[in-house]
């Protein structure tokens, strides 16, 4: 305990003195005044006085003793010493709302004077719980328990958890009295934590009680499969030493051919915590892809550890399908032919067919895979008057390819076409079109068709003598795309066409033009708050392929839509072009500009900028989920305002829970209104296991018009694992490209795609991409500048719209990810500043460091840069 000298309460004082000759002389000073000056939640100030006449030359000290005044509690005593002559002291580190007995006496050398009478002091505020401890710990959870205070009834209890590695804190929702237990979910494995608890009365918190603990290590290491047969598999796994007693293990098997997630999963429990950790699973389907994972089940309370990473195996298939038979040609024309065959006799299901065709004595075309099991296929885009060969094979379960059939000959109708077409000497208004004929081929006439690839689709036809091999097109339009079609006419029959593209050149005056008179259309009563209508005068006198509109957040940091571009085709006719911009967010200011893109991909000048403020409150910036169970979910969010903003305290959050139906429509279940500064809400007993749900958060500020913000939504599945950010695998570089490779999010088969943001710090250029599907694990960025620094971010997006956090890295072309920073330390910590020091291996090419500052609750984030 610590004592500070200050203004204090009077106590009875007894002083024992001994003179210098060894003769004892006891003086009992009388109390002149005793009173309590100040009592706080965690401290009490006491004071004393005594009669004059005490020999000040005699060396003595004052000793204070205090203890909790609780007949049922353990009588722990605390002693502190006060220097000679002191008449007041402050006792600190007390519990709030608790009575204490305080005594004082004088001490000379080893002789103690008699104690004063007791002074009873009760600290202010609510009384904290009597005890606080951790009753059960796993690798991902911890169960906190406490006993309520004696003779005191608080309204609720407030729990705070601090990660002792990164010092991040989480404040959990208040728990109404008489709660005495709380389970902390989704903790990091093998990590030290400190838990704090306070009781509250009328939202006034008590002093903290704390308890440290460390989560366990995961018990199951990545499992493996062996002895994979047609209908069986042996699954083994390793375990780590753990503090928890394990009763058994669960193995979950997922059949990837079953679309319904609930029906595709089956759990196989082991009978005991066996020495050899393995299980043999029977009755599987041949040629089928299965996923599996393993978890431990605890002996106490039947709790379980986290699932291991998902692994896959494919059961052995039967013999491949035999070759189809009876190949023949049905109806055929200039450019198409119907091919038919008979299905092979096979004991298992055939999923599709593959076909491959080729010109006679030529290299075959790529394999075509049908999307169904019909035994016919229409070959298209063939050349007229040409002989082909075609063959087919069956595809069984899990992509097992059968044997190719015997090749069948196909001959298309009509004369052979021209062999090739080329376009040269391209200018703004003219271009030369040339062609060649196959050997031993003649023509009566050549037909050249020129089609303008704009909305008008204007076309012109030109008949050329059969012995000619070129034609000069005139009266073309600058900056314009065209399609060239050339066909051959022989004895009144026309061949199939050969095509070629053409883009006419431009002229310098066109590059100096720009869209003009840009403006945001005045908002109407029925216009959605998240929509902006932007208009401008189109560029005249030249063909524009499309316009690009750039939307930038303006003046306010972290504005949504920063540096987003929308491409819109040039409208046919009229002077004005209107662009609809969706998904803007209320309460923010945006800057809009437009540019024209010509046929040769050159650009006009950018238009004059237009700014617009979207009315209404700012929406929340992010929605998070934690503690998702079969029945409950806790939702958290971050305000679009900082705590210093006047609008922050005026916010109300309308939180709506809806359920997805089978047709992906939504049915509202319930909603709640939460008053700032609270940024969390728990829906209790509102969910059903494995059903899909959506959370919507809307901000309401009655001082603004409109009073409601644009909404933010997030989807999730009950009793599902939260969608974590992907992890970095590695980064590969060439002289002008970067390949960013990540680890796919484990244990989630509902990933629709990965969203990617790519930004050049040097040139403030940002681009957005997304992968084809959820199986992608890399993306290559090309044509990069070796002197630029780039920020690459990747996150997973589930089919129901749920998004993970970003995986973010700062990368340069020469050096990839910057060297890891170690030994970060804080110095000179003050109320509004702190000095950071760190270590990184010396690198002469380092340009800067980035520092991200996040508040404990995550309600404000700032990124700072410092030059090397």
C-alpha positions in Angstrom: 0.0 0.0 0.0 1.1 3.6 -0.6 0.8 6.6 1.7 0.7 10.2 0.5 0.9 13.3 2.8 -2.1 15.6 2.4 -5.2 16.9 4.3 -6.4 14.1 6.7 -8.9 12.9 9.2 -8.1 13.1 12.9 -7.3 9.8 14.7 -6.5 8.9 18.2 -2.7 8.9 18.6 -0.5 7.2 21.2 3.2 8.0 21.2 5.9 6.1 23.0 9.2 7.9 23.5 12.5 6.8 25.0 15.1 9.4 26.2 18.7 9.4 25.2 19.9 7.9 28.6 17.9 4.7 28.1 15.3 5.8 30.6 11.7 5.0 29.4 9.3 7.9 29.5 5.8 7.3 28.1 3.8 10.3 27.0 0.2 9.8 26.0 -0.8 12.9 23.9 -4.4 13.8 23.9 -6.3 14.2 20.6 -7.0 17.8 19.9 -9.1 17.4 16.7 -10.2 14.4 14.7 -12.2 14.6 11.5 -12.3 13.2 8.0 -11.2 15.6 5.4 -11.6 13.5 2.2 -12.7 10.0 1.4 -12.6 8.7 -2.2 -13.3 5.4 -4.0 -9.8 4.0 -3.6 -8.2 6.2 -0.9 -8.9 7.8 2.5 -7.1 10.8 4.0 -6.7 10.7 7.8 -5.2 13.4 10.2 -4.2 13.6 13.8 -2.9 16.2 16.4 -1.6 16.0 19.9 -0.7 18.3 22.8 2.4 20.4 22.8 5.3 19.5 25.0 6.6 16.4 23.3 10.3 16.6 23.0 11.0 17.2 19.3 14.6 16.2 19.7 13.6 12.6 20.5 13.7 10.4 17.4 10.4 8.6 16.8 8.1 7.6 13.8 4.4 7.1 13.3 3.0 3.7 12.2 -0.5 3.3 10.7 -2.4 0.0 10.5 -5.7 -0.5 8.6 -7.9 -3.5 7.6 -11.2 -4.3 6.0 -14.0 -3.9 8.6 -15.8 -7.1 7.7 -16.4 -9.7 10.4 -16.8 -12.5 7.9 -13.7 -11.7 5.8 -10.2 -12.6 6.4 -8.6 -9.9 8.6 -5.7 -8.9 6.5 -3.7 -6.0 8.0 -1.7 -3.5 6.1 1.1 -1.4 7.8 2.8 1.7 6.5 5.2 4.1 8.2 5.0 7.8 8.3 8.0 10.1 8.9 8.5 11.8 12.3 6.4 14.8 13.0 3.8 14.1 10.3 0.2 14.9 11.2 -1.6 13.6 8.1 -1.4 10.8 5.5 -3.3 9.3 2.6 -4.1 5.5 2.5 -4.4 4.4 -1.2 -5.3 1.3 -3.2 -8.5 0.7 -1.2 -11.7 -1.0 -2.5 -14.6 1.3 -3.2 -17.7 1.2 -1.0 -15.9 -0.7 1.7 -15.5 0.1 5.5 -12.0 0.1 7.0 -10.6 0.3 10.6 -7.6 2.6 10.9 -5.2 2.7 13.9 -2.2 4.9 14.6 0.7 4.6 17.2 4.2 6.1 17.8 7.3 3.9 17.6 10.8 4.6 19.0 13.5 2.1 18.0 12.0 -1.3 18.8 9.5 -0.1 21.3 5.9 0.3 20.3 3.5 2.7 21.9 -0.1 1.8 22.5 -2.5 1.9 19.6 -5.1 4.6 19.2 -8.8 3.8 19.2 -10.2 2.7 15.8 -11.4 5.1 13.2 -13.9 3.6 10.8 -13.8 5.0 7.3 -16.0 3.8 4.4 -14.8 4.6 0.9 -17.2 6.0 -1.6 -18.8 4.3 -4.7 -20.2 0.9 -5.3 -18.7 -2.1 -3.5 -16.8 -4.5 -5.8 -17.3 -8.3 -5.8 -15.8 -10.1 -2.8 -13.8 -12.7 -4.9 -12.9 -12.9 -8.6 -11.3 -16.0 -10.3 -11.0 -18.1 -13.5 -12.7 -21.5 -13.1 -12.0 -23.0 -16.5 -9.6 -22.3 -19.3 -9.4 -23.8 -22.8 -7.4 -22.7 -25.9 -10.2 -20.3 -27.0 -12.3 -19.7 -23.9 -12.1 -18.8 -20.3 -14.9 -18.9 -17.7 -14.9 -16.1 -15.1 -16.7 -16.4 -11.8 -17.2 -14.0 -8.9 -19.1 -13.7 -5.6 -21.3 -10.7 -4.9 -20.4 -8.1 -2.2 -21.8 -8.6 1.3 -24.8 -6.4 2.4 -24.7 -4.6 -1.0 -26.7 -5.1 -4.2 -25.2 -3.6 -7.4 -27.2 -3.1 -10.6 -24.8 -4.9 -12.8 -21.2 -6.0 -13.4 -18.8 -4.7 -16.1 -16.0 -7.0 -17.4 -12.9 -5.8 -19.3 -10.3 -8.1 -20.9 -6.8 -7.0 -21.8 -4.5 -9.0 -24.1 -1.2 -8.8 -22.3 0.8 -9.2 -25.5 -0.6 -6.4 -27.6 -2.3 -4.5 -24.7 -5.6 -4.3 -26.6 -8.7 -4.1 -24.4 -12.3 -5.3 -24.9 -15.2 -4.1 -22.7 -18.0 -6.6 -22.6 -21.8 -5.7 -22.2 -22.9 -5.1 -18.7 -24.2 -8.2 -16.8 -27.3 -7.7 -14.6 -27.0 -8.7 -11.0 -27.2 -11.5 -9.7 -25.0 -12.8 -12.5 -21.9 -14.6 -11.2 -20.4 -16.2 -14.3 -19.3 -15.1 -17.8 -17.6 -17.1 -20.6 -15.1 -15.3 -22.7 -15.2 -16.6 -26.3 -12.8 -16.5 -29.4 -9.7 -15.8 -27.4 -6.2 -16.2 -29.0 -4.5 -19.5 -28.2 -1.6 -19.7 -25.8 -1.9 -16.0 -24.9 -1.7 -14.1 -21.5 -4.7 -12.0 -20.5 -5.8 -9.9 -17.5 -9.5 -9.8 -16.7 -11.0 -6.9 -14.7 -14.4 -6.7 -13.1 -16.4 -3.8 -11.6 -19.8 -3.7 -10.0 -22.0 -0.7 -10.9 -24.8 1.3 -9.3 -26.6 3.8 -11.4 -23.8 3.3 -14.0 -21.2 4.4 -11.4 -18.4 1.8 -11.5 -16.6 0.4 -8.4 -12.8 0.0 -8.2 -11.4 -2.9 -10.3 -10.7 -6.4 -9.2 -8.3 -8.3 -11.6 -7.2 -11.8 -12.4 -4.5 -13.0 -14.8 -4.6 -16.2 -16.8 -3.2 -17.7 -20.0 -5.2 -19.6 -22.6 -4.2 -23.1 -23.4 -2.5 -24.3 -26.6 -4.6 -26.1 -29.3 -4.7 -29.8 -28.5 -5.1 -31.1 -32.1 -2.4 -30.5 -34.7 -3.2 -30.7 -38.4 -4.7 -34.2 -39.1 -3.7 -36.4 -42.0 -5.4 -39.2 -44.1 -4.0 -42.6 -45.0 -5.3 -45.9 -46.7 -7.7 -44.0 -48.9 -9.9 -46.6 -50.7 -13.1 -46.5 -52.8 -15.4 -46.6 -49.7 -13.1 -46.0 -46.7 -10.3 -43.9 -45.2 -8.1 -43.9 -42.1 -7.7 -40.5 -40.4 -4.9 -39.8 -37.9 -4.0 -36.7 -35.9 -1.3 -35.6 -33.5 -1.9 -33.7 -30.2 0.0 -31.2 -28.1 0.5 -31.3 -24.4 -2.5 -29.4 -22.8 -3.6 -28.5 -19.3 -7.1 -29.8 -20.0 -8.3 -33.3 -19.5 -9.6 -34.7 -22.8 -12.5 -37.2 -22.9 -12.5 -38.0 -26.6 -12.1 -36.6 -30.1 -14.7 -35.6 -32.8 -13.9 -36.1 -36.5 -16.3 -34.1 -38.8 -16.5 -35.3 -42.4 -18.0 -33.2 -45.2 -19.3 -34.6 -48.5 -18.5 -31.8 -51.0 -21.0 -33.2 -53.6 -24.0 -32.3 -51.3 -25.1 -28.7 -51.7 -27.0 -28.3 -48.4 -24.3 -27.6 -45.7 -26.2 -29.2 -42.9 -26.8 -32.5 -44.8 -23.2 -32.7 -46.1 -21.6 -32.9 -42.6 -21.4 -35.8 -40.2 -19.5 -36.2 -36.9 -17.7 -39.4 -36.0 -16.8 -39.4 -32.2 -14.0 -41.6 -30.9 -14.9 -43.8 -27.9 -12.1 -42.7 -25.6 -9.1 -40.6 -25.4 -7.1 -43.3 -27.0 -3.3 -43.7 -27.2 -3.3 -44.1 -31.0 -5.3 -41.1 -32.2 -7.0 -42.4 -35.4 -10.3 -43.4 -36.7 -11.4 -45.6 -39.7 -14.5 -44.3 -41.6 -16.4 -46.7 -43.8 -19.4 -46.5 -46.3 -18.0 -43.6 -48.3 -18.8 -42.9 -52.0 -16.2 -43.8 -54.7 -14.6 -40.9 -56.5 -15.8 -38.3 -54.1 -14.0 -35.3 -52.6 -14.4 -35.1 -48.8 -13.2 -32.5 -46.3 -12.5 -33.4 -42.7 -11.3 -31.7 -39.4 -10.7 -32.9 -35.8 -11.4 -31.3 -32.4 -10.9 -32.5 -28.8 -13.9 -32.8 -26.4 -13.1 -32.0 -22.8 -13.9 -34.2 -19.8 -15.3 -31.3 -17.8 -18.8 -30.0 -18.8 -18.5 -31.6 -22.2 -16.9 -28.5 -23.7 -14.8 -28.8 -26.9 -11.7 -27.3 -28.4 -11.4 -25.5 -31.7 -11.6 -27.5 -35.0 -8.3 -28.2 -36.7 -7.7 -26.7 -40.2 -9.9 -28.4 -42.9 -8.1 -31.1 -44.9 -9.3 -32.9 -48.1 -9.0 -36.3 -49.7 -10.7 -38.0 -52.7 -11.8 -41.7 -52.5 -10.6 -43.9 -55.2 -12.7 -44.2 -58.3 -13.8 -47.2 -60.3 -12.5 -47.8 -63.9 -13.0 -44.8 -66.2 -16.0 -44.7 -68.5 -15.5 -46.6 -71.9 -15.7 -44.6 -75.1 -19.0 -43.4 -76.5 -20.1 -45.1 -79.8 -22.2 -44.4 -82.9 -20.8 -41.0 -83.7 -22.5 -39.4 -86.6 -23.3 -36.0 -88.2 -26.8 -34.5 -88.2 -27.8 -31.3 -89.9 -25.0 -29.0 -91.1 -24.6 -25.5 -92.6 -22.0 -23.0 -93.5 -20.6 -22.5 -90.0 -22.2 -25.3 -87.9 -22.8 -29.0 -87.7 -24.8 -31.2 -85.3 -22.8 -34.1 -83.8 -24.6 -37.1 -82.2 -23.3 -40.2 -80.3 -24.5 -43.0 -78.0 -23.7 -43.0 -74.3 -21.3 -45.7 -73.0 -22.5 -48.4 -70.7 -21.2 -47.5 -67.2 -22.2 -48.5 -63.7 -21.8 -45.0 -62.2 -23.2 -41.6 -63.0 -21.8 -39.6 -66.0 -21.7 -35.9 -65.3 -20.9 -34.5 -68.7 -19.1 -35.0 -72.0 -16.0 -33.5 -73.6 -15.6 -32.9 -77.4 -12.6 -32.0 -79.5 -12.5 -31.1 -83.2 -9.9 -30.1 -85.7 -9.6 -29.1 -89.3 -8.4 -32.0 -91.5 -4.6 -32.6 -90.9 -4.5 -29.5 -88.6 -3.9 -28.9 -84.8 -7.0 -29.7 -82.8 -9.0 -26.9 -81.1 -9.3 -26.8 -77.3 -11.5 -29.3 -75.5 -15.1 -28.4 -75.1 -16.9 -29.5 -71.9 -20.7 -29.8 -72.1 -22.8 -28.6 -69.1 -25.3 -31.5 -69.3 -25.5 -35.2 -70.2 -27.3 -34.9 -73.6 -25.7 -37.1 -76.3 -25.6 -34.4 -79.0 -23.8 -31.1 -79.5 -23.9 -28.3 -82.0 -20.5 -27.4 -83.3 -20.4 -23.7 -84.2 -18.1 -21.0 -85.6 -16.8 -23.5 -88.2 -15.5 -22.4 -91.7 -17.6 -23.2 -94.7 -16.6 -25.8 -97.2 -14.1 -27.3 -94.7 -13.5 -30.9 -93.6 -13.2 -31.5 -89.8 -12.7 -34.5 -87.5 -14.5 -34.7 -84.1 -14.3 -37.1 -81.1 -16.1 -37.3 -77.7 -15.5 -38.9 -74.2 -17.5 -39.2 -71.0 -16.7 -37.5 -67.7 -17.7 -39.3 -64.5 -17.8 -38.4 -60.8 -14.9 -36.2 -59.6 -13.8 -35.4 -63.1 -12.7 -38.9 -64.1 -12.2 -38.8 -67.9 -13.2 -41.7 -70.1 -11.7 -43.0 -73.3 -12.0 -40.9 -76.5 -14.3 -42.2 -79.2 -13.3 -43.0 -82.8 -13.0 -39.8 -84.8 -16.0 -38.8 -87.1 -15.6 -36.7 -90.3 -17.7 -33.5 -90.6 -17.9 -31.4 -93.8 -19.6 -28.0 -93.8 -21.5 -26.6 -96.7 -20.6 -23.8 -99.2 -17.3 -22.6 -100.7 -14.1 -22.2 -98.6 -13.7 -18.7 -97.1 -10.7 -16.4 -97.4 -7.7 -17.7 -95.5 -6.8 -14.5 -93.5 -7.7 -10.8 -93.2 -5.3 -7.9 -92.1 -5.7 -4.1 -91.7 -2.7 -1.8 -92.3 -2.0 1.9 -93.0 -4.6 3.0 -90.4 -5.2 6.8 -90.3 -8.0 9.0 -88.8 -10.3 8.5 -91.9 -8.7 5.7 -94.0 -7.4 2.2 -93.7 -6.2 -0.6 -96.1 -7.9 -4.0 -95.8 -6.1 -7.0 -97.3 -6.9 -10.8 -97.5 -5.5 -14.1 -98.8 -7.1 -17.2 -100.3 -6.5 -20.9 -99.6 -4.4 -22.7 -102.2 -6.5 -24.1 -105.1 -9.3 -21.7 -104.2 -10.9 -19.2 -106.6 -13.6 -16.5 -106.2 -16.0 -14.7 -108.5 -16.2 -11.7 -106.0 -15.0 -10.6 -102.6 -17.5 -9.0 -100.2 -16.1 -6.5 -97.7 -18.5 -5.3 -94.9 -17.4 -2.4 -92.6 -19.4 -2.1 -89.3 -19.1 0.9 -87.0 -18.9 -0.5 -83.4 -20.9 2.2 -81.8 -24.6 2.4 -80.7 -25.6 3.2 -84.3 -24.0 0.0 -85.7 -23.8 1.7 -89.2 -22.6 -0.7 -91.9 -21.4 -0.5 -95.5 -20.9 -3.3 -98.1 -18.3 -3.2 -100.9 -18.1 -5.8 -103.7 -14.6 -6.4 -105.1 -13.4 -8.4 -108.1 -12.4 -11.9 -107.2 -8.8 -11.4 -108.4 -8.2 -8.5 -106.0 -6.6 -8.9 -102.6 -7.0 -5.5 -101.0 -9.4 -2.6 -100.5 -8.8 1.0 -99.1 -11.7 2.1 -96.8 -12.4 5.8 -96.8 -14.7 8.3 -95.1 -14.0 6.7 -91.7 -14.4 8.6 -88.4 -11.4 9.3 -86.1 -11.1 7.6 -82.7 -13.8 5.1 -83.8 -13.8 1.2 -83.5 -14.9 -0.8 -86.5 -15.5 -4.5 -87.3 -14.3 -5.8 -90.8 -16.0 -8.9 -92.3 -14.6 -10.4 -95.5 -16.4 -13.3 -97.4 -15.9 -15.1 -100.7 -18.6 -15.6 -103.4 -18.4 -18.4 -105.9 -21.1 -19.5 -108.3 -23.7 -17.6 -106.4 -22.8 -19.1 -103.0 -21.3 -17.0 -100.2 -18.7 -18.5 -97.9 -18.5 -17.9 -94.1 -16.9 -14.6 -93.1 -13.4 -13.8 -91.7 -13.4 -11.0 -89.2 -10.9 -8.3 -88.1 -11.0 -5.3 -85.8 -10.1 -1.8 -86.6 -9.6 1.4 -84.6 -9.0 4.6 -86.5 -6.3 7.0 -85.3 -7.1 10.3 -83.6 -6.1 13.9 -84.0 -4.5 16.3 -81.5 -7.4 18.7 -81.2 -9.5 15.9 -79.8 -7.1 15.3 -76.9 -7.7 18.9 -75.7 -11.5 18.5 -75.4 -13.3 17.7 -72.2 -16.8 17.1 -70.8 -18.4 20.4 -69.7 -21.1 21.9 -67.5 -20.9 19.0 -65.0 -23.4 19.2 -62.1 -25.1 17.0 -59.5 -28.9 16.7 -60.2 -30.9 18.2 -57.3 -32.2 15.5 -55.0 -35.9 14.5 -55.3 -38.2 13.3 -52.6 -38.2 9.7 -53.7 -34.5 9.5 -54.5 -32.6 6.9 -52.4 -30.2 8.6 -49.9 -27.3 6.4 -51.2 -27.7 7.5 -54.9 -26.3 10.5 -56.7 -27.3 11.6 -60.3 -24.3 13.3 -62.0 -24.7 15.0 -65.4 -22.4 16.7 -67.9 -22.3 17.8 -71.6 -20.8 15.1 -73.8 -17.7 15.8 -76.0 -18.8 16.8 -79.5 -17.2 16.2 -82.9 -15.5 12.9 -82.1 -16.6 9.4 -81.2 -16.2 8.6 -77.5 -16.2 4.9 -76.6 -17.1 5.6 -72.9 -16.8 8.1 -70.1 -15.1 7.5 -66.8 -16.4 9.2 -63.7 -14.1 9.5 -60.7 -15.7 9.8 -57.2 -13.4 11.0 -54.4 -14.1 11.5 -50.7 -13.3 15.1 -49.9 -11.9 17.0 -46.9 -12.8 14.4 -44.3 -10.3 11.5 -43.6 -11.4 7.9 -44.3 -14.3 8.9 -46.5 -15.9 5.9 -48.3 -15.6 5.7 -52.1 -12.1 7.4 -52.0 -10.7 7.3 -55.6 -13.4 5.0 -57.0 -14.0 5.1 -60.8 -17.1 4.2 -62.7 -17.0 3.4 -66.5 -20.2 4.2 -68.4 -20.9 3.8 -72.2 -21.4 7.0 -74.2 -25.2 7.4 -74.7 -26.5 7.6 -78.3 -28.0 11.0 -79.1 -28.6 14.1 -77.0 -26.1 16.5 -75.5 -26.2 15.5 -71.8 -24.9 12.3 -70.3 -26.3 11.2 -66.9 -24.5 8.7 -64.6 -26.1 7.0 -61.6 -23.7 6.6 -58.7 -24.9 4.2 -56.1 -23.7 3.2 -52.6 -22.5 6.6 -51.5 -22.8 7.2 -47.8 -24.8 9.9 -46.0 -23.0 12.7 -44.1 -19.9 12.8 -46.3 -18.7 15.2 -49.0 -17.7 13.9 -52.4 -15.8 15.3 -55.4 -16.8 14.2 -58.9 -15.0 14.6 -62.3 -15.4 13.0 -65.7 -13.2 12.2 -68.7 -13.9 10.8 -72.2 -12.1 7.7 -73.5 -11.7 7.4 -77.3 -11.6 4.3 -79.5 -7.8 4.1 -79.3 -8.0 4.3 -75.5 -6.5 7.9 -75.4 -8.3 10.3 -73.1 -9.7 13.8 -73.2 -9.0 16.3 -70.4 -10.8 15.9 -67.1 -13.9 18.0 -66.5 -14.1 20.8 -63.9 -14.7 19.2 -60.5 -18.1 19.2 -58.8 -18.6 18.6 -55.1 -21.7 17.4 -53.2 -22.6 16.7 -49.6 -24.9 13.8 -49.1 -27.4 14.8 -46.4 -28.1 12.9 -43.2 -25.9 11.4 -40.4 -22.7 9.5 -41.2 -23.3 5.7 -41.0 -21.2 3.4 -38.9 -17.9 2.4 -40.5 -17.8 -1.3 -39.7 -19.9 -4.1 -38.2 -18.4 -6.9 -36.2 -19.7 -10.2 -34.8 -18.5 -12.1 -31.8 -19.9 -14.9 -29.7 -22.1 -16.4 -32.4 -23.9 -19.4 -31.0 -27.0 -21.5 -32.0 -29.3 -18.9 -30.3 -27.3 -15.7 -29.6 -25.1 -13.1 -31.3 -23.3 -10.1 -30.0 -23.0 -7.3 -32.6 -20.5 -4.4 -32.4 -19.8 -1.4 -34.7 -17.7 1.7 -35.0 -19.2 5.2 -35.2 -18.5 7.4 -38.3 -17.9 10.3 -35.9 -14.9 10.7 -33.6 -15.7 11.1 -29.8 -14.7 14.8 -30.0 -17.3 15.5 -32.7 -20.5 17.3 -31.4 -22.7 14.8 -33.2 -21.1 11.8 -31.5 -23.2 11.9 -28.3 -26.4 12.7 -30.2 -26.4 9.4 -32.1 -28.9 6.6 -31.7 -28.2 3.3 -33.4 -31.1 1.3 -34.8 -29.9 -2.4 -35.0 -32.2 -4.7 -37.0 -31.9 -8.5 -37.1 -33.4 -10.3 -40.2 -33.4 -13.9 -41.4 -32.6 -15.0 -45.0 -35.3 -17.1 -46.6 -34.6 -19.9 -49.1 -35.1 -17.5 -52.0 -32.6 -15.0 -50.4 -35.3 -12.6 -49.4 -35.2 -11.2 -45.9 -37.8 -11.5 -43.0 -37.3 -9.0 -40.1 -37.1 -10.7 -36.7 -36.6 -7.8 -34.3 -34.7 -4.5 -33.8 -33.2 -2.5 -30.9 -32.3 1.1 -30.3 -28.9 1.8 -28.7 -27.8 5.2 -27.4 -24.2 6.4 -28.0 -21.5 6.0 -26.6 -22.6 2.3 -26.5 -21.5 0.5 -29.7 -22.6 -3.1 -29.0 -25.8 -5.1 -28.6 -26.6 -8.7 -27.9 -29.6 -10.5 -29.5 -30.5 -13.2 -27.1 -32.4 -16.4 -28.0 -33.3 -15.0 -31.5 -31.3 -17.4 -33.7 -31.8 -20.9 -35.0 -28.8 -23.2 -35.6 -27.2 -23.0 -39.1 -29.7 -20.5 -40.4 -28.4 -17.4 -42.3 -29.1 -13.9 -40.9 -28.4 -10.2 -41.7 -27.5 -7.4 -39.3 -28.4 -3.8 -40.4 -27.3 -0.7 -38.4 -28.7 2.7 -39.1 -27.7 5.9 -37.3 -30.4 8.4 -36.2 -29.6 12.0 -35.2 -32.8 14.0 -34.8 -31.0 17.3 -35.2 -30.2 16.5 -38.9 -32.5 16.3 -42.0 -33.0 13.6 -42.9 -32.5 12.1 -39.5 -31.6 8.5 -40.6 -28.3 7.6 -42.2 -27.6 5.2 -45.1 -27.5 1.6 -43.7 -24.6 -0.8 -43.2 -25.3 -4.5 -43.3 -23.4 -7.7 -42.6 -24.5 -11.3 -43.0 -23.6 -14.3 -40.8 -24.6 -17.9 -40.1 -25.7 -19.1 -36.6 -23.3 -21.4 -34.9 -20.7 -20.7 -37.6 -17.1 -19.8 -37.2 -16.4 -16.0 -37.7 -14.9 -15.1 -41.0 -11.2 -14.4 -40.3 -8.9 -12.4 -42.6 -6.7 -14.5 -45.0 -3.1 -14.9 -44.0 -0.1 -14.0 -46.1 1.7 -16.9 -47.7 4.4 -15.2 -49.7 5.1 -12.4 -52.3 6.9 -13.1 -55.6 8.4 -10.4 -57.7 9.9 -9.9 -61.2 11.3 -6.7 -62.7 7.9 -5.2 -63.2 5.3 -7.4 -61.4 4.3 -8.5 -58.0 2.4 -11.7 -57.2 0.6 -11.6 -53.9 -0.1 -15.1 -52.5 -2.4 -15.7 -49.5 -3.7 -18.6 -47.5 -7.4 -19.2 -48.1 -9.6 -18.8 -45.1 -9.9 -22.2 -43.4 -13.1 -24.0 -42.4 -15.3 -21.9 -44.6 -16.7 -23.4 -47.8 -19.0 -20.5 -48.5 -16.4 -18.0 -49.7 -17.7 -16.4 -52.9 -14.6 -14.5 -53.8 -11.6 -12.5 -52.5 -11.8 -8.7 -52.8 -8.5 -7.0 -53.6 -7.4 -3.3 -53.2 -4.2 -2.1 -54.8 -2.9 1.4 -54.1 0.2 3.2 -55.2 1.4 5.5 -52.3 3.7 7.5 -54.7 1.0 8.3 -57.3 -2.1 8.1 -55.0 -3.7 5.6 -57.4 -6.2 3.0 -56.2 -7.7 0.0 -58.1 -10.1 -2.7 -57.0 -10.3 -6.3 -58.2 -12.0 -9.5 -57.2 -11.1 -13.1 -57.8 -13.2 -15.5 -60.0 -14.2 -17.7 -57.0 -13.3 -18.5 -53.4 -10.6 -21.0 -54.4 -8.2 -18.3 -55.6 -5.1 -17.8 -53.5 -3.1 -15.3 -55.5 -3.2 -12.2 -57.8 -0.5 -10.7 -60.1 -0.1 -7.0 -60.6 1.8 -6.1 -63.8 3.5 -3.1 -65.4 4.6 -1.7 -62.1 7.1 1.1 -61.4 10.2 -0.1 -59.5 10.4 3.2 -57.6 6.8 3.1 -56.3 5.6 1.9 -52.9 2.3 -0.1 -53.0 -0.4 -1.1 -50.4 -2.0 -4.4 -51.2 -5.1 -5.5 -49.3 -7.1 -8.8 -49.5 -10.3 -9.9 -47.7 -12.7 -12.8 -48.1 -16.4 -12.3 -49.1 -18.9 -15.0 -48.2 -22.0 -15.8 -50.3 -24.3 -14.2 -47.8 -22.3 -10.9 -47.9 -20.2 -11.4 -44.8 -16.7 -9.9 -45.2 -13.5 -10.6 -43.3 -11.0 -8.1 -42.0 -8.3 -7.0 -44.5 -5.0 -8.7 -44.9 -2.8 -5.6 -45.6 0.9 -5.3 -46.6 3.1 -2.4 -47.8 5.2 -3.7 -50.7 7.9 -2.3 -53.0 8.9 -3.9 -56.3 12.6 -4.2 -55.3 12.2 -5.5 -51.8 8.8 -6.9 -51.3 7.4 -6.7 -47.8 9.5 -4.3 -45.6 11.7 -5.9 -42.9 9.9 -6.9 -39.7 10.1 -4.4 -36.9 11.0 -5.8 -33.5 11.5 -4.7 -30.0 8.9 -1.9 -30.0 9.1 0.1 -26.8 7.4 3.1 -25.3 9.1 6.0 -23.6 8.0 9.4 -22.1 4.4 8.4 -21.9 2.3 11.5 -21.2 -1.4 12.4 -21.3 -1.3 13.4 -24.9 1.9 11.9 -26.3 4.3 9.0 -26.3 7.7 8.3 -27.7 8.2 5.0 -29.7 11.5 3.2 -30.4 12.0 0.1 -32.5 14.6 -2.1 -34.2 14.8 -3.2 -37.8 17.9 -4.6 -39.7 19.6 -1.8 -41.7 18.5 -1.5 -45.3 19.7 1.4 -47.4 16.6 1.2 -49.6 14.1 1.8 -46.8 12.1 5.0 -47.5 9.7 5.3 -44.5 7.9 3.6 -41.6 4.2 3.5 -41.1 2.7 3.6 -37.6 -1.0 2.7 -37.0 -2.5 4.2 -33.8 -5.7 2.5 -32.6 -7.6 3.4 -29.5 -8.3 0.6 -27.0 -11.9 0.3 -28.1 -11.0 0.5 -31.8 -13.2 3.6 -32.3 -10.5 5.7 -33.9 -7.6 4.7 -36.1 -4.8 6.9 -37.5 -1.9 6.0 -39.7 1.3 8.0 -39.4 4.4 8.0 -41.6 8.0 8.8 -40.7 10.9 9.1 -43.1 13.9 6.8 -42.6 
